[in-house]
Amino acid sequence: MNIAEGTMAVIDRIEDGIVTVELEDETIVHWKKEEMPEGIKEGYVLCYQKGQWVIDMAAYEKRKREIEEMLFDFFD
């Protein structure tokens, strides 16, 4: 699969050495864990740069805050 430079994705699941990610267009794709950056966790945001995935901690923190705000508003 060809991934465009700058594509964002969220790690949905890591299971049995396979990483399932959801691309920004909602496409679900799978990669071998060894092809991903070290230290990945479910929920992390990735960005495709120079032919590889990199962890985007700023985008992850922003997404995490947005989810927390939605949950707070929902239960308020």
Phi, psi and omega per residue, in radians:
M1 nan 2.297 3.066
N2 -1.504 2.191 3.124
I3 -1.910 2.270 -3.137
A4 -1.274 2.518 3.064
E5 -0.966 2.313 3.111
G6 1.537 -0.002 3.112
T7 -1.101 2.362 3.115
M8 -1.763 2.627 3.127
A9 -2.639 2.730 3.082
V10 -2.073 2.332 3.102
I11 -1.295 2.052 -3.119
D12 -1.534 -0.750 -3.033
R13 -2.738 2.548 3.019
I14 -2.210 2.015 -3.038
E15 -2.640 2.263 3.076
D16 0.920 0.711 3.097
G17 1.356 0.102 3.125
I18 -1.992 2.305 3.111
V19 -1.855 2.143 3.096
T20 -1.757 2.160 3.136
V21 -2.159 2.643 3.051
E22 -1.911 2.055 3.114
L23 -1.274 2.894 -3.087
E24 -1.087 -0.378 3.082
D25 -1.575 0.211 3.101
E26 1.301 0.189 3.030
T27 -1.271 2.369 3.095
I28 -1.719 2.235 3.114
V29 -2.328 2.819 -3.097
H30 -2.193 2.454 3.071
W31 -2.324 2.708 2.992
K32 -1.231 2.456 -3.100
K33 -1.009 -0.632 -3.115
E34 -1.192 -0.235 3.082
E35 -1.546 -0.040 -3.092
M36 -1.827 2.863 3.118
P37 -1.119 2.630 3.084
E38 -1.176 2.583 3.060
G39 1.474 0.189 -3.121
I40 -1.208 2.657 3.087
K41 -2.454 2.750 3.076
E42 -1.031 2.386 -3.139
G43 1.673 -0.307 3.138
Y44 -1.115 2.587 3.078
V45 -1.718 2.348 3.135
L46 -2.048 2.701 3.035
C47 -2.284 2.372 -3.129
Y48 -1.530 1.999 -3.093
Q49 -2.363 2.272 3.065
K50 0.910 0.735 3.055
G51 1.414 0.203 3.112
Q52 -2.602 2.783 3.082
W53 -1.456 2.415 3.029
V54 -2.243 2.595 3.122
I55 -1.332 2.287 3.095
D56 -1.895 1.534 -3.063
M57 -1.129 -0.587 3.124
A58 -1.109 -0.769 3.116
A59 -1.175 -0.641 3.102
Y60 -1.099 -0.822 -3.141
E61 -1.097 -0.703 3.113
K62 -1.100 -0.815 3.134
R63 -1.078 -0.728 3.136
K64 -1.070 -0.772 3.106
R65 -1.099 -0.735 3.139
E66 -1.081 -0.739 3.119
I67 -1.138 -0.760 3.111
E68 -1.060 -0.716 3.118
E69 -1.132 -0.720 3.113
M70 -1.096 -0.757 3.125
L71 -1.135 -0.716 3.115
F72 -1.078 -0.791 3.124
D73 -1.123 -0.664 -3.117
F74 -1.130 -0.734 -3.081
F75 -1.595 -0.002 -3.131
D76 -1.393 nan nan
